[in-house]
Amino acid sequence: MNLSIKNTPEDLVQKLRVRAERHHRSLQGELMAIIEAAVAHEPEQSVFGVLAEIRMMGVATPSESTEMVRHDRDARA
């Protein structure tokens, strides 16, 4: 897969080139190393972290959907 970063400021590109040269890599190799390092340090998410993300997206969990059905049923009564 190919990725592209558009409108990259020239000063940032120059800093990346210097960094790549310092590590004896091509610019492409340096960018790959930066991405791999960023992903490698990503902590595993706990069940509670996943649940928090789901709630932030507005998706109802089973217990919440049960409460929603009860509320809807009570509103009709």
PDB file with SEQRES, HELIX, SHEET and CRYST1 records, atoms N, CA, C and O in Angstrom:
SEQRES   1 A   77  MET ASN LEU SER ILE LYS ASN THR PRO GLU ASP LEU VAL          
SEQRES   2 A   77  GLN LYS LEU ARG VAL ARG ALA GLU ARG HIS HIS ARG SER          
SEQRES   3 A   77  LEU GLN GLY GLU LEU MET ALA ILE ILE GLU ALA ALA VAL          
SEQRES   4 A   77  ALA HIS GLU PRO GLU GLN SER VAL PHE GLY VAL LEU ALA          
SEQRES   5 A   77  GLU ILE ARG MET MET GLY VAL ALA THR PRO SER GLU SER          
SEQRES   6 A   77  THR GLU MET VAL ARG HIS ASP ARG ASP ALA ARG ALA              
HELIX    1 AA1 GLU A   10  ARG A   22  1                                  13    
HELIX    2 AA2 LEU A   27  ALA A   40  1                                  14    
HELIX    3 AA3 VAL A   47  MET A   56  1                                  10    
HELIX    4 AA4 PRO A   62  ARG A   76  1                                  15    
CRYST1    1.000    1.000    1.000  90.00  90.00  90.00 P 1           1          
ATOM      1  N   MET A   1       0.847  -1.171   0.000  1.00  0.00           N  
ATOM      2  CA  MET A   1       0.000   0.000   0.000  1.00  0.00           C  
ATOM      3  C   MET A   1       0.890   1.231   0.000  1.00  0.00           C  
ATOM      4  O   MET A   1       1.952   1.241   0.622  1.00  0.00           O  
ATOM      5  N   ASN A   2       0.464   2.238  -0.681  1.00  0.00           N  
ATOM      6  CA  ASN A   2       1.192   3.500  -0.732  1.00  0.00           C  
ATOM      7  C   ASN A   2       0.429   4.552   0.046  1.00  0.00           C  
ATOM      8  O   ASN A   2      -0.796   4.634  -0.046  1.00  0.00           O  
ATOM      9  N   LEU A   3       1.150   5.356   0.813  1.00  0.00           N  
ATOM     10  CA  LEU A   3       0.566   6.466   1.556  1.00  0.00           C  
ATOM     11  C   LEU A   3       1.149   7.762   1.020  1.00  0.00           C  
ATOM     12  O   LEU A   3       2.266   7.782   0.504  1.00  0.00           O  
ATOM     13  N   SER A   4       0.399   8.830   1.143  1.00  0.00           N  
ATOM     14  CA  SER A   4       0.860  10.126   0.655  1.00  0.00           C  
ATOM     15  C   SER A   4       0.491  11.199   1.666  1.00  0.00           C  
ATOM     16  O   SER A   4      -0.622  11.213   2.191  1.00  0.00           O  
ATOM     17  N   ILE A   5       1.424  12.092   1.932  1.00  0.00           N  
ATOM     18  CA  ILE A   5       1.148  13.233   2.808  1.00  0.00           C  
ATOM     19  C   ILE A   5       1.256  14.485   1.941  1.00  0.00           C  
ATOM     20  O   ILE A   5       2.335  14.828   1.458  1.00  0.00           O  
ATOM     21  N   LYS A   6       0.144  15.151   1.754  1.00  0.00           N  
ATOM     22  CA  LYS A   6       0.105  16.318   0.876  1.00  0.00           C  
ATOM     23  C   LYS A   6       0.386  17.595   1.657  1.00  0.00           C  
ATOM     24  O   LYS A   6       0.169  17.664   2.867  1.00  0.00           O  
ATOM     25  N   ASN A   7       0.867  18.593   0.947  1.00  0.00           N  
ATOM     26  CA  ASN A   7       1.111  19.932   1.492  1.00  0.00           C  
ATOM     27  C   ASN A   7       2.055  19.915   2.694  1.00  0.00           C  
ATOM     28  O   ASN A   7       1.837  20.631   3.671  1.00  0.00           O  
ATOM     29  N   THR A   8       3.093  19.102   2.616  1.00  0.00           N  
ATOM     30  CA  THR A   8       4.071  19.028   3.697  1.00  0.00           C  
ATOM     31  C   THR A   8       4.963  20.261   3.634  1.00  0.00           C  
ATOM     32  O   THR A   8       5.546  20.547   2.588  1.00  0.00           O  
ATOM     33  N   PRO A   9       5.080  20.998   4.740  1.00  0.00           N  
ATOM     34  CA  PRO A   9       5.935  22.189   4.739  1.00  0.00           C  
ATOM     35  C   PRO A   9       7.386  21.826   4.408  1.00  0.00           C  
ATOM     36  O   PRO A   9       7.903  20.807   4.867  1.00  0.00           O  
ATOM     37  N   GLU A  10       8.025  22.666   3.614  1.00  0.00           N  
ATOM     38  CA  GLU A  10       9.391  22.395   3.160  1.00  0.00           C  
ATOM     39  C   GLU A  10      10.369  22.256   4.327  1.00  0.00           C  
ATOM     40  O   GLU A  10      11.279  21.429   4.270  1.00  0.00           O  
ATOM     41  N   ASP A  11      10.193  23.053   5.382  1.00  0.00           N  
ATOM     42  CA  ASP A  11      11.115  22.945   6.523  1.00  0.00           C  
ATOM     43  C   ASP A  11      10.994  21.584   7.205  1.00  0.00           C  
ATOM     44  O   ASP A  11      11.989  21.049   7.694  1.00  0.00           O  
ATOM     45  N   LEU A  12       9.804  21.027   7.244  1.00  0.00           N  
ATOM     46  CA  LEU A  12       9.604  19.700   7.823  1.00  0.00           C  
ATOM     47  C   LEU A  12      10.254  18.630   6.951  1.00  0.00           C  
ATOM     48  O   LEU A  12      10.884  17.702   7.457  1.00  0.00           O  
ATOM     49  N   VAL A  13      10.096  18.767   5.650  1.00  0.00           N  
ATOM     50  CA  VAL A  13      10.719  17.820   4.722  1.00  0.00           C  
ATOM     51  C   VAL A  13      12.234  17.858   4.889  1.00  0.00           C  
ATOM     52  O   VAL A  13      12.888  16.815   4.907  1.00  0.00           O  
ATOM     53  N   GLN A  14      12.791  19.062   5.013  1.00  0.00           N  
ATOM     54  CA  GLN A  14      14.238  19.196   5.172  1.00  0.00           C  
ATOM     55  C   GLN A  14      14.706  18.540   6.470  1.00  0.00           C  
ATOM     56  O   GLN A  14      15.739  17.869   6.485  1.00  0.00           O  
ATOM     57  N   LYS A  15      13.963  18.726   7.552  1.00  0.00           N  
ATOM     58  CA  LYS A  15      14.319  18.096   8.832  1.00  0.00           C  
ATOM     59  C   LYS A  15      14.265  16.574   8.724  1.00  0.00           C  
ATOM     60  O   LYS A  15      15.107  15.877   9.290  1.00  0.00           O  
ATOM     61  N   LEU A  16      13.281  16.065   8.001  1.00  0.00           N  
ATOM     62  CA  LEU A  16      13.182  14.617   7.803  1.00  0.00           C  
ATOM     63  C   LEU A  16      14.341  14.091   6.957  1.00  0.00           C  
ATOM     64  O   LEU A  16      14.857  13.000   7.204  1.00  0.00           O  
ATOM     65  N   ARG A  17      14.742  14.873   5.962  1.00  0.00           N  
ATOM     66  CA  ARG A  17      15.887  14.462   5.134  1.00  0.00           C  
ATOM     67  C   ARG A  17      17.167  14.403   5.964  1.00  0.00           C  
ATOM     68  O   ARG A  17      17.961  13.471   5.827  1.00  0.00           O  
ATOM     69  N   VAL A  18      17.362  15.398   6.820  1.00  0.00           N  
ATOM     70  CA  VAL A  18      18.539  15.418   7.693  1.00  0.00           C  
ATOM     71  C   VAL A  18      18.503  14.219   8.632  1.00  0.00           C  
ATOM     72  O   VAL A  18      19.516  13.549   8.833  1.00  0.00           O  
ATOM     73  N   ARG A  19      17.347  13.955   9.198  1.00  0.00           N  
ATOM     74  CA  ARG A  19      17.196  12.806  10.101  1.00  0.00           C  
ATOM     75  C   ARG A  19      17.486  11.499   9.364  1.00  0.00           C  
ATOM     76  O   ARG A  19      18.171  10.623   9.893  1.00  0.00           O  
ATOM     77  N   ALA A  20      16.968  11.372   8.152  1.00  0.00           N  
ATOM     78  CA  ALA A  20      17.201  10.158   7.361  1.00  0.00           C  
ATOM     79  C   ALA A  20      18.692   9.979   7.083  1.00  0.00           C  
ATOM     80  O   ALA A  20      19.226   8.875   7.197  1.00  0.00           O  
ATOM     81  N   GLU A  21      19.345  11.059   6.723  1.00  0.00           N  
ATOM     82  CA  GLU A  21      20.786  10.989   6.450  1.00  0.00           C  
ATOM     83  C   GLU A  21      21.557  10.585   7.709  1.00  0.00           C  
ATOM     84  O   GLU A  21      22.486   9.780   7.644  1.00  0.00           O  
ATOM     85  N   ARG A  22      21.169  11.141   8.834  1.00  0.00           N  
ATOM     86  CA  ARG A  22      21.823  10.820  10.107  1.00  0.00           C  
ATOM     87  C   ARG A  22      21.685   9.334  10.437  1.00  0.00           C  
ATOM     88  O   ARG A  22      22.584   8.750  11.042  1.00  0.00           O  
ATOM     89  N   HIS A  23      20.574   8.722  10.047  1.00  0.00           N  
ATOM     90  CA  HIS A  23      20.335   7.301  10.315  1.00  0.00           C  
ATOM     91  C   HIS A  23      20.725   6.406   9.132  1.00  0.00           C  
ATOM     92  O   HIS A  23      20.442   5.207   9.132  1.00  0.00           O  
ATOM     93  N   HIS A  24      21.373   6.997   8.131  1.00  0.00           N  
ATOM     94  CA  HIS A  24      21.820   6.256   6.939  1.00  0.00           C  
ATOM     95  C   HIS A  24      20.652   5.554   6.241  1.00  0.00           C  
ATOM     96  O   HIS A  24      20.737   4.383   5.873  1.00  0.00           O  
ATOM     97  N   ARG A  25      19.572   6.299   6.074  1.00  0.00           N  
ATOM     98  CA  ARG A  25      18.382   5.772   5.402  1.00  0.00           C  
ATOM     99  C   ARG A  25      17.961   6.727   4.300  1.00  0.00           C  
ATOM    100  O   ARG A  25      18.350   7.895   4.271  1.00  0.00           O  
ATOM    101  N   SER A  26      17.161   6.196   3.401  1.00  0.00           N  
ATOM    102  CA  SER A  26      16.492   7.065   2.432  1.00  0.00           C  
ATOM    103  C   SER A  26      15.366   7.785   3.172  1.00  0.00           C  
ATOM    104  O   SER A  26      15.003   7.403   4.284  1.00  0.00           O  
ATOM    105  N   LEU A  27      14.823   8.817   2.556  1.00  0.00           N  
ATOM    106  CA  LEU A  27      13.687   9.511   3.167  1.00  0.00           C  
ATOM    107  C   LEU A  27      12.535   8.535   3.377  1.00  0.00           C  
ATOM    108  O   LEU A  27      11.891   8.540   4.426  1.00  0.00           O  
ATOM    109  N   GLN A  28      12.281   7.703   2.381  1.00  0.00           N  
ATOM    110  CA  GLN A  28      11.218   6.695   2.480  1.00  0.00           C  
ATOM    111  C   GLN A  28      11.484   5.737   3.640  1.00  0.00           C  
ATOM    112  O   GLN A  28      10.573   5.410   4.401  1.00  0.00           O  
ATOM    113  N   GLY A  29      12.737   5.288   3.774  1.00  0.00           N  
ATOM    114  CA  GLY A  29      13.100   4.382   4.864  1.00  0.00           C  
ATOM    115  C   GLY A  29      12.937   5.034   6.223  1.00  0.00           C  
ATOM    116  O   GLY A  29      12.508   4.389   7.180  1.00  0.00           O  
ATOM    117  N   GLU A  30      13.277   6.308   6.312  1.00  0.00           N  
ATOM    118  CA  GLU A  30      13.136   7.030   7.581  1.00  0.00           C  
ATOM    119  C   GLU A  30      11.668   7.187   7.951  1.00  0.00           C  
ATOM    120  O   GLU A  30      11.295   7.005   9.110  1.00  0.00           O  
ATOM    121  N   LEU A  31      10.845   7.521   6.983  1.00  0.00           N  
ATOM    122  CA  LEU A  31       9.411   7.654   7.247  1.00  0.00           C  
ATOM    123  C   LEU A  31       8.817   6.324   7.706  1.00  0.00           C  
ATOM    124  O   LEU A  31       7.987   6.292   8.614  1.00  0.00           O  
ATOM    125  N   MET A  32       9.240   5.232   7.081  1.00  0.00           N  
ATOM    126  CA  MET A  32       8.754   3.908   7.481  1.00  0.00           C  
ATOM    127  C   MET A  32       9.190   3.595   8.911  1.00  0.00           C  
ATOM    128  O   MET A  32       8.406   3.052   9.689  1.00  0.00           O  
ATOM    129  N   ALA A  33      10.429   3.931   9.265  1.00  0.00           N  
ATOM    130  CA  ALA A  33      10.926   3.683  10.621  1.00  0.00           C  
ATOM    131  C   ALA A  33      10.133   4.489  11.650  1.00  0.00           C  
ATOM    132  O   ALA A  33       9.823   3.985  12.730  1.00  0.00           O  
ATOM    133  N   ILE A  34       9.805   5.732  11.319  1.00  0.00           N  
ATOM    134  CA  ILE A  34       9.020   6.581  12.228  1.00  0.00           C  
ATOM    135  C   ILE A  34       7.629   5.990  12.431  1.00  0.00           C  
ATOM    136  O   ILE A  34       7.139   5.927  13.559  1.00  0.00           O  
ATOM    137  N   ILE A  35       6.996   5.560  11.355  1.00  0.00           N  
ATOM    138  CA  ILE A  35       5.653   4.976  11.450  1.00  0.00           C  
ATOM    139  C   ILE A  35       5.686   3.674  12.244  1.00  0.00           C  
ATOM    140  O   ILE A  35       4.833   3.449  13.102  1.00  0.00           O  
ATOM    141  N   GLU A  36       6.666   2.815  11.961  1.00  0.00           N  
ATOM    142  CA  GLU A  36       6.776   1.545  12.695  1.00  0.00           C  
ATOM    143  C   GLU A  36       6.993   1.785  14.182  1.00  0.00           C  
ATOM    144  O   GLU A  36       6.406   1.091  15.013  1.00  0.00           O  
ATOM    145  N   ALA A  37       7.830   2.763  14.527  1.00  0.00           N  
ATOM    146  CA  ALA A  37       8.082   3.067  15.938  1.00  0.00           C  
ATOM    147  C   ALA A  37       6.816   3.597  16.613  1.00  0.00           C  
ATOM    148  O   ALA A  37       6.531   3.252  17.760  1.00  0.00           O  
ATOM    149  N   ALA A  38       6.068   4.424  15.910  1.00  0.00           N  
ATOM    150  CA  ALA A  38       4.838   4.982  16.483  1.00  0.00           C  
ATOM    151  C   ALA A  38       3.820   3.890  16.767  1.00  0.00           C  
ATOM    152  O   ALA A  38       3.152   3.917  17.801  1.00  0.00           O  
ATOM    153  N   VAL A  39       3.698   2.939  15.868  1.00  0.00           N  
ATOM    154  CA  VAL A  39       2.728   1.854  16.039  1.00  0.00           C  
ATOM    155  C   VAL A  39       3.198   0.862  17.098  1.00  0.00           C  
ATOM    156  O   VAL A  39       2.382   0.324  17.846  1.00  0.00           O  
ATOM    157  N   ALA A  40       4.489   0.618  17.166  1.00  0.00           N  
ATOM    158  CA  ALA A  40       5.032  -0.340  18.133  1.00  0.00           C  
ATOM    159  C   ALA A  40       4.819   0.127  19.566  1.00  0.00           C  
ATOM    160  O   ALA A  40       4.708  -0.698  20.473  1.00  0.00           O  
ATOM    161  N   HIS A  41       4.762   1.425  19.782  1.00  0.00           N  
ATOM    162  CA  HIS A  41       4.608   1.966  21.130  1.00  0.00           C  
ATOM    163  C   HIS A  41       3.154   2.192  21.507  1.00  0.00           C  
ATOM    164  O   HIS A  41       2.853   2.674  22.599  1.00  0.00           O  
ATOM    165  N   GLU A  42       2.270   1.846  20.611  1.00  0.00           N  
ATOM    166  CA  GLU A  42       0.834   1.980  20.877  1.00  0.00           C  
ATOM    167  C   GLU A  42       0.433   0.924  21.895  1.00  0.00           C  
ATOM    168  O   GLU A  42       0.573  -0.269  21.628  1.00  0.00           O  
ATOM    169  N   PRO A  43      -0.062   1.337  23.054  1.00  0.00           N  
ATOM    170  CA  PRO A  43      -0.433   0.340  24.067  1.00  0.00           C  
ATOM    171  C   PRO A  43      -1.662  -0.466  23.646  1.00  0.00           C  
ATOM    172  O   PRO A  43      -2.543   0.027  22.941  1.00  0.00           O  
ATOM    173  N   GLU A  44      -1.692  -1.708  24.096  1.00  0.00           N  
ATOM    174  CA  GLU A  44      -2.874  -2.536  23.855  1.00  0.00           C  
ATOM    175  C   GLU A  44      -4.043  -1.921  24.617  1.00  0.00           C  
ATOM    176  O   GLU A  44      -3.892  -1.475  25.754  1.00  0.00           O  
ATOM    177  N   GLN A  45      -5.182  -1.905  23.991  1.00  0.00           N  
ATOM    178  CA  GLN A  45      -6.348  -1.316  24.618  1.00  0.00           C  
ATOM    179  C   GLN A  45      -7.056  -2.334  25.493  1.00  0.00           C  
ATOM    180  O   GLN A  45      -7.205  -3.498  25.122  1.00  0.00           O  
ATOM    181  N   SER A  46      -7.485  -1.882  26.652  1.00  0.00           N  
ATOM    182  CA  SER A  46      -8.238  -2.750  27.542  1.00  0.00           C  
ATOM    183  C   SER A  46      -9.685  -2.829  27.062  1.00  0.00           C  
ATOM    184  O   SER A  46     -10.114  -2.067  26.196  1.00  0.00           O  
ATOM    185  N   VAL A  47     -10.407  -3.751  27.636  1.00  0.00           N  
ATOM    186  CA  VAL A  47     -11.834  -3.881  27.320  1.00  0.00           C  
ATOM    187  C   VAL A  47     -12.546  -2.578  27.654  1.00  0.00           C  
ATOM    188  O   VAL A  47     -13.435  -2.142  26.922  1.00  0.00           O  
ATOM    189  N   PHE A  48     -12.151  -1.959  28.765  1.00  0.00           N  
ATOM    190  CA  PHE A  48     -12.791  -0.710  29.176  1.00  0.00           C  
ATOM    191  C   PHE A  48     -12.468   0.423  28.197  1.00  0.00           C  
ATOM    192  O   PHE A  48     -13.301   1.298  27.961  1.00  0.00           O  
ATOM    193  N   GLY A  49     -11.264   0.403  27.631  1.00  0.00           N  
ATOM    194  CA  GLY A  49     -10.897   1.401  26.632  1.00  0.00           C  
ATOM    195  C   GLY A  49     -11.718   1.258  25.368  1.00  0.00           C  
ATOM    196  O   GLY A  49     -12.174   2.250  24.798  1.00  0.00           O  
ATOM    197  N   VAL A  50     -11.905   0.029  24.932  1.00  0.00           N  
ATOM    198  CA  VAL A  50     -12.728  -0.233  23.744  1.00  0.00           C  
ATOM    199  C   VAL A  50     -14.166   0.202  24.008  1.00  0.00           C  
ATOM    200  O   VAL A  50     -14.789   0.829  23.151  1.00  0.00           O  
ATOM    201  N   LEU A  51     -14.693  -0.124  25.180  1.00  0.00           N  
ATOM    202  CA  LEU A  51     -16.060   0.261  25.534  1.00  0.00           C  
ATOM    203  C   LEU A  51     -16.202   1.782  25.547  1.00  0.00           C  
ATOM    204  O   LEU A  51     -17.211   2.313  25.084  1.00  0.00           O  
ATOM    205  N   ALA A  52     -15.208   2.482  26.071  1.00  0.00           N  
ATOM    206  CA  ALA A  52     -15.253   3.944  26.097  1.00  0.00           C  
ATOM    207  C   ALA A  52     -15.273   4.508  24.676  1.00  0.00           C  
ATOM    208  O   ALA A  52     -16.008   5.454  24.396  1.00  0.00           O  
ATOM    209  N   GLU A  53     -14.471   3.933  23.781  1.00  0.00           N  
ATOM    210  CA  GLU A  53     -14.471   4.379  22.385  1.00  0.00           C  
ATOM    211  C   GLU A  53     -15.822   4.146  21.730  1.00  0.00           C  
ATOM    212  O   GLU A  53     -16.316   5.006  21.001  1.00  0.00           O  
ATOM    213  N   ILE A  54     -16.417   3.000  21.983  1.00  0.00           N  
ATOM    214  CA  ILE A  54     -17.729   2.679  21.417  1.00  0.00           C  
ATOM    215  C   ILE A  54     -18.762   3.680  21.904  1.00  0.00           C  
ATOM    216  O   ILE A  54     -19.584   4.161  21.124  1.00  0.00           O  
ATOM    217  N   ARG A  55     -18.723   3.992  23.181  1.00  0.00           N  
ATOM    218  CA  ARG A  55     -19.688   4.962  23.727  1.00  0.00           C  
ATOM    219  C   ARG A  55     -19.479   6.343  23.132  1.00  0.00           C  
ATOM    220  O   ARG A  55     -20.448   7.059  22.881  1.00  0.00           O  
ATOM    221  N   MET A  56     -18.217   6.734  22.901  1.00  0.00           N  
ATOM    222  CA  MET A  56     -17.942   8.049  22.312  1.00  0.00           C  
ATOM    223  C   MET A  56     -18.468   8.133  20.885  1.00  0.00           C  
ATOM    224  O   MET A  56     -18.809   9.219  20.416  1.00  0.00           O  
ATOM    225  N   MET A  57     -18.538   6.999  20.189  1.00  0.00           N  
ATOM    226  CA  MET A  57     -19.070   6.977  18.825  1.00  0.00           C  
ATOM    227  C   MET A  57     -20.591   6.998  18.823  1.00  0.00           C  
ATOM    228  O   MET A  57     -21.207   7.141  17.767  1.00  0.00           O  
ATOM    229  N   GLY A  58     -21.203   6.857  19.991  1.00  0.00           N  
ATOM    230  CA  GLY A  58     -22.654   6.891  20.068  1.00  0.00           C  
ATOM    231  C   GLY A  58     -23.319   5.562  19.814  1.00  0.00           C  
ATOM    232  O   GLY A  58     -24.526   5.510  19.576  1.00  0.00           O  
ATOM    233  N   VAL A  59     -22.556   4.483  19.861  1.00  0.00           N  
ATOM    234  CA  VAL A  59     -23.109   3.147  19.649  1.00  0.00           C  
ATOM    235  C   VAL A  59     -23.614   2.616  20.985  1.00  0.00           C  
ATOM    236  O   VAL A  59     -22.903   2.682  21.988  1.00  0.00           O  
ATOM    237  N   ALA A  60     -24.812   2.102  21.004  1.00  0.00           N  
ATOM    238  CA  ALA A  60     -25.387   1.574  22.239  1.00  0.00           C  
ATOM    239  C   ALA A  60     -24.824   0.189  22.528  1.00  0.00           C  
ATOM    240  O   ALA A  60     -24.717  -0.655  21.638  1.00  0.00           O  
ATOM    241  N   THR A  61     -24.471  -0.026  23.779  1.00  0.00           N  
ATOM    242  CA  THR A  61     -24.040  -1.354  24.207  1.00  0.00           C  
ATOM    243  C   THR A  61     -25.284  -2.129  24.610  1.00  0.00           C  
ATOM    244  O   THR A  61     -26.337  -1.520  24.799  1.00  0.00           O  
ATOM    245  N   PRO A  62     -25.207  -3.456  24.750  1.00  0.00           N  
ATOM    246  CA  PRO A  62     -26.401  -4.243  25.094  1.00  0.00           C  
ATOM    247  C   PRO A  62     -27.137  -3.722  26.323  1.00  0.00           C  
ATOM    248  O   PRO A  62     -28.365  -3.637  26.307  1.00  0.00           O  
ATOM    249  N   SER A  63     -26.420  -3.375  27.383  1.00  0.00           N  
ATOM    250  CA  SER A  63     -27.106  -2.899  28.586  1.00  0.00           C  
ATOM    251  C   SER A  63     -27.789  -1.563  28.326  1.00  0.00           C  
ATOM    252  O   SER A  63     -28.871  -1.309  28.855  1.00  0.00           O  
ATOM    253  N   GLU A  64     -27.166  -0.701  27.512  1.00  0.00           N  
ATOM    254  CA  GLU A  64     -27.781   0.577  27.187  1.00  0.00           C  
ATOM    255  C   GLU A  64     -28.999   0.389  26.294  1.00  0.00           C  
ATOM    256  O   GLU A  64     -29.993   1.099  26.447  1.00  0.00           O  
ATOM    257  N   SER A  65     -28.936  -0.556  25.368  1.00  0.00           N  
ATOM    258  CA  SER A  65     -30.078  -0.773  24.483  1.00  0.00           C  
ATOM    259  C   SER A  65     -31.267  -1.313  25.267  1.00  0.00           C  
ATOM    260  O   SER A  65     -32.413  -0.983  24.963  1.00  0.00           O  
ATOM    261  N   THR A  66     -31.001  -2.145  26.281  1.00  0.00           N  
ATOM    262  CA  THR A  66     -32.081  -2.643  27.136  1.00  0.00           C  
ATOM    263  C   THR A  66     -32.765  -1.478  27.830  1.00  0.00           C  
ATOM    264  O   THR A  66     -33.993  -1.418  27.901  1.00  0.00           O  
ATOM    265  N   GLU A  67     -31.965  -0.554  28.340  1.00  0.00           N  
ATOM    266  CA  GLU A  67     -32.511   0.623  29.012  1.00  0.00           C  
ATOM    267  C   GLU A  67     -33.312   1.477  28.030  1.00  0.00           C  
ATOM    268  O   GLU A  67     -34.353   2.024  28.392  1.00  0.00           O  
ATOM    269  N   MET A  68     -32.836   1.592  26.799  1.00  0.00           N  
ATOM    270  CA  MET A  68     -33.552   2.377  25.795  1.00  0.00           C  
ATOM    271  C   MET A  68     -34.907   1.753  25.475  1.00  0.00           C  
ATOM    272  O   MET A  68     -35.897   2.471  25.331  1.00  0.00           O  
ATOM    273  N   VAL A  69     -34.966   0.430  25.362  1.00  0.00           N  
ATOM    274  CA  VAL A  69     -36.225  -0.263  25.080  1.00  0.00           C  
ATOM    275  C   VAL A  69     -37.194  -0.047  26.234  1.00  0.00           C  
ATOM    276  O   VAL A  69     -38.373   0.229  26.016  1.00  0.00           O  
ATOM    277  N   ARG A  70     -36.699  -0.171  27.461  1.00  0.00           N  
ATOM    278  CA  ARG A  70     -37.564   0.051  28.628  1.00  0.00           C  
ATOM    279  C   ARG A  70     -38.116   1.467  28.638  1.00  0.00           C  
ATOM    280  O   ARG A  70     -39.303   1.676  28.887  1.00  0.00           O  
ATOM    281  N   HIS A  71     -37.256   2.432  28.367  1.00  0.00           N  
ATOM    282  CA  HIS A  71     -37.682   3.828  28.362  1.00  0.00           C  
ATOM    283  C   HIS A  71     -38.748   4.054  27.289  1.00  0.00           C  
ATOM    284  O   HIS A  71     -39.753   4.718  27.542  1.00  0.00           O  
ATOM    285  N   ASP A  72     -38.531   3.507  26.098  1.00  0.00           N  
ATOM    286  CA  ASP A  72     -39.486   3.650  25.007  1.00  0.00           C  
ATOM    287  C   ASP A  72     -40.816   2.987  25.356  1.00  0.00           C  
ATOM    288  O   ASP A  72     -41.884   3.543  25.102  1.00  0.00           O  
ATOM    289  N   ARG A  73     -40.738   1.787  25.943  1.00  0.00           N  
ATOM    290  CA  ARG A  73     -41.946   1.055  26.325  1.00  0.00           C  
ATOM    291  C   ARG A  73     -42.722   1.838  27.390  1.00  0.00           C  
ATOM    292  O   ARG A  73     -43.945   1.957  27.306  1.00  0.00           O  
ATOM    293  N   ASP A  74     -42.012   2.367  28.385  1.00  0.00           N  
ATOM    294  CA  ASP A  74     -42.674   3.122  29.451  1.00  0.00           C  
ATOM    295  C   ASP A  74     -43.287   4.417  28.921  1.00  0.00           C  
ATOM    296  O   ASP A  74     -44.318   4.866  29.422  1.00  0.00           O  
ATOM    297  N   ALA A  75     -42.659   5.014  27.915  1.00  0.00           N  
ATOM    298  CA  ALA A  75     -43.181   6.253  27.350  1.00  0.00           C  
ATOM    299  C   ALA A  75     -44.494   6.015  26.608  1.00  0.00           C  
ATOM    300  O   ALA A  75     -45.340   6.907  26.542  1.00  0.00           O  
ATOM    301  N   ARG A  76     -44.665   4.825  26.056  1.00  0.00           N  
ATOM    302  CA  ARG A  76     -45.891   4.492  25.326  1.00  0.00           C  
ATOM    303  C   ARG A  76     -47.031   4.119  26.270  1.00  0.00           C  
ATOM    304  O   ARG A  76     -48.200   4.217  25.897  1.00  0.00           O  
ATOM    305  N   ALA A  77     -46.705   3.699  27.470  1.00  0.00           N  
ATOM    306  CA  ALA A  77     -47.739   3.220  28.404  1.00  0.00           C  
ATOM    307  C   ALA A  77     -48.551   4.349  28.977  1.00  0.00           C  
ATOM    308  O   ALA A  77     -49.458   4.113  29.776  1.00  0.00           O  
TER     309      ALA A  77                                                      
END                                                                             
